[in-house]
Amino acid sequence: MKTLGIKNNFLAIEKEFSDYEKSQVVILSAPLEATVSYGGGTKNGPKEIIKASHYVEFYDEEFDRELCFDTGIAALKPIQFNEKSVKKSINKIYKNVVRLLTDNKFVVTLGGEHSLSSAPIRAHHEKYENLSILQIDAHSDLRDSYEGTKYSHASVMARVVEFNKNITQVGIRAQELSESKFIKENGINTFYARDIRLGKYGENWQYEVLQKLSENVYITFDVDGLDPSVLPATGTPEPGGLYWDETIDLIKLVGKERKIVGFDVVELAPSKFHESSNFTAAKLVYKILNCAMQIKQTEEVNQ
């Protein structure tokens, strides 16, 4: 597998800690952008996340460790999309993730638009028994189709439901009526952002989310799940979102009580007016990794 050198890899770490064979963690960049409906630029998300990661500290004070040196993190060269259809592009991502999982890697997929997430989710669903999906997002993404395609970013979770209904959504605050009905009819666990803010689940709402998750958890993180005051550079920002600390508290809890087996971070739309968003997204990736590795320091990823 072709990896990026120190000037272009995640965290700008030396070859000793970014070699594919030696690294437990692999960063897969999938700069897919084909169905965005408002702001564009998500295809530039992966490279800007990696670029900004060069300024993220190796040391995480919450976990008292420099994870990148403990596990190794190999950043692969970005997937090239020459396919004529979104479906074929998504299938290409799926095949790449399957290969990485076969090599027993912990896979982090960087997007790109959210439509691509069905690929790594499907690959992890096939590998891990009793997999639940934690979706952090402003939008339900449960429309059967949008703007003429079933593979829209607004339909990604509808595609996931076709093979796994064990979905818990957090931060939702924008959807159409059909999605609301779909949630009720299919038993999707949806924690609306306003319900969280109004205290419907109490101060420790993260524990309520945890109870909906099975042993193995895959996280799909659309950065518009965060409030625009935290990360404004995204294609479809929505007010009233999640804040940094409460979100990290949730992921940290999941990593402690469950097994995070993989994740993706998508929908960063880099902007020269909001360059701090790139850094926030890069730190988010590293923080989720630290949360995920809490209980797996002595385990094989494929167990």
Secondary structure, 3 states (H helix, E strand, C coil): CCECCCCCCHHHCCHHHCCCCCCCEEEEEECCCCCCCCCCCHHHHHHHHHHHHCCCCCCECCCCECHHHHHCEEEECCCCCCCCCHHHHHHHHHHHHHHHHHCCCEEEEEECCHHHHHHHHHHHHHHCCCEEEEEECCECCCCCCECCECCCHHHHHHHHHCCCCCEEEEEECECCHHHHHHHHHHCCEEEEHHHHHCCCCCCCHHHHHHCCCCCEEEEEEEHHHECCCCCCCECCCCCCCECHHHHHHHHHHHHHHCEEEEEEEECECCCCCCCHHHHHHHHHHHHHHHHHCCCCCCCCCCC
